[in-house]
Amino acid sequence: MVFSVSGLVPLLDLVFPVFVSAYILALARFAFPAHGTTSAGSSKEIIFEGNKLFRLYVVVGTTVGLFLLLAYVLGGFARGDEQAVQLAMPHLFLLSFQILTENIISGMGLFSPPVRRALVTLLYTVRRTFVLIDWLLDVWFYKSLPANAHLQRYFKGRNEMHAKIAEDKYSTAAHKTQPVAATVANKKTE
């Protein structure tokens, strides 16, 4: 919520979870009412009891989709890269609300399986797809960089590296010649 108040998340993305929640409640009430008594625990067992490949998919998807994105945003804050933070924050905001909504809905027994399993994911994924498209367009097409920005950075780093290597060689050579000169001087005096 701190990111949304600071202006990093557009107003459309701020109100999207409210409209999705209202839409899901309306669908659960009128279009897909839950029939009978379904316990939330049994649906969790069916969904998340999978083979090892499915568990690996969930772990990798969570790591890439959530933790790396969070690390990217926090790294943007640390680097002072406001554009990276501003572009990634709406996606992180919507993904966080998707996870929150899925957990709340799966814990309640009043939603039918189509709403509980598919609709929430579908609605948020569609919106996040448009946010990702905006992010990619801004990074790849609208960002104005010099044509050789990466080459300039590469050669600057390479030149600094060569200068440090030369400095290290010089200091090592100067350090090695001092004991040899002292040994030669000691042999002459004997």
Buried (B, 14 or more C-beta within 10 A) or exposed (E): EEBBEEEBBBEEBBEBBEEBBEEBBEBBEEEBEBEEEBEBEEBEEEEEEEEEEEEEEEEEEEEEBBEEBBEBBEEBEEEEBEEBBBBBBBBBBBBBBBBEBBEEBBEEBBBBBEBBBEBBEEBBEEBBEEBBEBBEEEEEEEEEEEEEEEEEEEEEEEEEEEEEEEEEEEEEEEEEEEEEEEEEEEEEEE
